[in-house]
Amino acid sequence: MAPLYLALLHFPVYDKNGQVVTTAVTNMDIHDIARAGRTYGVRRLYVVTPVHALRELAGRILAHWETGHGALYNRTRKDALEIVRLSEDLERTIVDVERESGAPPLLFVTSARTRQPTLTYVALRRMIDESERPLLLLFGTGWGLTEDVIGRADHRLPALRGRDTYNHLSVRAAAAIVLDRLCGAREEEEEART
Amino acid sequence: MAPLYLALLHFPVYDKNGQVVTTAVTNMDIHDIARAGRTYGVRRLYVVTPVHALRELAGRILAHWETGHGALYNRTRKDALEIVRLSEDLERTIVDVERESGAPPLLFVTSARTRQPTLTYVALRRMIDESERPLLLLFGTGWGLTEDVIGRADHRLPALRGRDTYNHLSVRAAAAIVLDRLCGAREEEEEART
C-alpha cells in the first residue's frame, strides 16, 4: 500500500478577491484534519506556513495535546495529533516525505476550481492499494491553492460536487471527504452489490 | 427525490465519560455543516439545543451573516446559513420537518458506535433518489448520540471507518462524509467503470 501524506498549505493561497496571501494557521483545521487523517490511515499531516511565529504557536498547541495536560485529558486527540508535522514550505515538505518514505512523492491536488481533472478518485484509490510510491495530497486554506501549486501537481482530482452548483466546503470538510473516497471502508457497499 | 434534512443535537449526547450532557453550540459546527449541507442539497440544518440562551446567541450570529455586515462580506456564507434553523428538541424538529414537507420524516442515525446497522449508505442513496418521503439525518455533538436517540431512529447507518480501528472524526467531518456518500456527484466513478 502506498504511504499517504497530506499537506495543508497556508501559502501560497488565494483570498476571496483572488489575491495571493498567507492565511493564519487555525487550530480547528489541524485538529479536524489530523483526526480524519488518523482515521483514514494518513502517515503525516504537514501544516505548512512560512510564518515562523505561527509554526511556533502551532507547535506549542501540539505539545499541550501530546505531552501536556491534554494528553491525559483526551488520549484520542493525542493519537491524532501525533501525525502532525510543521513545515515551512512545499519544497521542504516534499524533501521530508522523501526522507521518511525513501522515495519522492507523487503530488495530487484537489480544489473547488479544478478544471480538467487528470485522475478519478476511484483510480487514485486503486493506486493507493497497488502502488508503493508515497503520495502527497495538497489542500489549500483560504480560497484555495494557487494555479502555480495546482500546475506543479502530478495529478488533479475532480472538484467535489453535490447536486447543486454551490461548492464552498471548508477545507476540513473537503479533506475528510477526499480521505473517505480514497480510503474509507466499503464493506457495506460490497454487501449491497451482492 | 426525497427532501433531506439534518439535525445536529446538543442534547441528549454523551460526554467522554458516558454521562448524558448538553454540549455548547459551536459556531464552527454550524458553519461547516451548513456549507456541506448547501453543497449536497440539504433542505434544512436544525441546530438543536434546549438551552434558550444558546439558541439566542446562535440566532444573533446567523443574523450577522444573513442580514448584517457578513451578508455583504461573504455571500457564499449567507447562502449556506440560510438553510439553518434553531430548534429546542428532537420532537419539535420532527414536527417542523413534517409541517414544511407535508409528511413525517424517516429518522436515520450514524454514530461511531453503531452496532448492527440496518441500512447501507448505498441503499439510502437509492432511497433518496427514488422516494418522496422526507428523510431526517441525526448527528450528535460531544461523544455522540445517546442510545435512546439511536433506538428511536427508523434506520441505523454503519459507522464511518477507514483502514484502522481509530475512528474519532469530528461531527463536522462525519456529516460532510455522510453527505458525500449519499449525495456526492459520482460522474468520475461512472467514467472510471466504463
Interface residues (C-beta under 8 A of the other chain):
Chain A: K16 M28 H31 D32 R35 A36 R38 T39 Y40 G41 N74 T76 R77 D79 A80 P117 T120 Y121 V122 A123 P158 L160 R161 G162 R163 D164 Y166 N167 H168 L169 S170 R172 A173 A174 A176 I177 L179 D180 R181 C183 G184 A185 E187 E188 E189 E191 A192 R193
Chain B: K16 M28 H31 D32 R35 A36 R38 T39 Y40 G41 N74 T76 R77 D79 A80 P117 T120 Y121 V122 A123 P158 L160 R161 G162 R163 D164 Y166 N167 H168 L169 S170 R172 A173 A174 A176 I177 L179 D180 R181 C183 G184 A185 E187 E188 E189 E191 A192 R193
